[in-house]
């Protein structure tokens, strides 16, 4: 392993560049406005066809609790004209993933089989121009073998096993970047050992791998992080966090009390490698395999697991799983100035202050192997109010504040890191409009968010995006160039649109060259496509 190093930041990265102006290369397309049977929905999947057609899947909710009730499936042509549509109800079932290959739509679906007490997995296939599906059963998992969440209370004492379940109890499904392999990951019930089952199919729906692997650690001391699928042979790379000394504590006797373990599960063997955090707190990481490069990425702290000092990066050999490069990149002075202003930011940087409330959103790898990491300042506050008759009630406010974005090169060296100031919050269900989505095109990072007309001017050449009523929000794009300077512009003005778009749920199509958003007003819906 290479040792971590102090990173030299070029002088140009210490100068903020913020401009407002038109970003011409983005093409804006809107579908026709249609009416849904249900008022509430969100965009959950999207994939592209070779002719430019796009399949989108929207999940709709119903009832007082707004629980998922089904899916709207819609196939649009290159010009966003609706070609075909279908509707699927949720009946102890759910869509796990989708892709298009050889002009055929493939939907992976989970179904609960009450009679046989199994979880059954199907592939649904259809011509995109009709969306008339036929199904094929792939396999079943006995329900007694997989963990099912439970929650109940005795008095004020909650009792639950949620902390023992790694990710989705109905399985996690990933499709390789080239749509050649489909991988299923299941957390198998075994309290004495951490146990997972990996099943992999090729796109002809032939099973190429089915393995159970274990880690000799009690299940409650292991936390699953993420997995990635190889384009070449369907091998699965799996990342987890293992606590030591049979204690679910971050530090024991002044030493970090956990390691990370990476596994490679192929059709011929299962490999593993354990690596430590060099005594930094790392709450969680994501793993990615891109063009043969395997790496993990996350944020770290020297204070505790609830604060953040910078970005950590581990590059691994995809064959041996040995660590080849490690970097711990501190938040820069410019980053702190972006957030707090010049005097306060420099003071906080000098004192080594760390950031709270960093919520990971995504990381993207571009064609040059550069890595882009995005997060936001998200937190919840609890409030109590008293009515005139003396009754008290509690409510929660969900804060979607500053956006943090950075770029690393393929060696994990920090190129730039910036703060986009934003102050938005909701006590209801408006979070879909107040978060953001992103993509990277030709070395430029693009962030999409909603904000009021009047972008607030802050000290030290800074700006802040503000809140307004949902129907009065503009859709903004922020372009961050390869040198870390940024420009912003309005993509959709609220005065010119009947819709406000759910920026939290943007989905990529055409290999990241377009991004889709759902807009709605009551039962009226519209799809927005932004292309580069």
Buried (B, 14 or more C-beta within 10 A) or exposed (E): BEEBEEBEBEEEBEEBBBEEEEBEEBEEBBBEBBEBEBBBBBBBBBBBBEEBBBBBBBBBBBEEEEEBBBBBBBBBBBEBEEBBEBBBEBEEBBBBBBBBBEEEBBBBBBBBEEEEEBBBBBBBBBEBBEBEBEEEEBBBBEBEBBBEEEEEEEEEEEEEBEEBBBBBBBBBBBBBBEBBBBBBBBBBBBEEEBBBBBBBBBBEEEEBBEBBBEBEBBBBBBBBBBBBBBBEBBBBBBBBBBBBEEEEEBBEEEEBBBBBBBBBBBEEEBBBBEBBBBEBBBBBBBBBBBEEBBBBBBBBBBEEBEBBBBBBBBBBEBEEBEBBBBBBBBBBBBBBBBBBBBEBBBEBBEEEBBBEBBEBBBBBBBEEBBBBBBBBBBBEEEEEEEEEEEEEEEEEEBBBBBBBBBBBBBBBBBBBBBBBBBBBBBEEEBBBBBBBBBBBBEBBBBBBBBBBEEBBEEEEBBBBBBBBEBEEBBBBBBBBEBBBBBBBBBBBEBEEBEBBBBBBBBBBBBEBBBBBBBBBBEEBBBBBBBBB
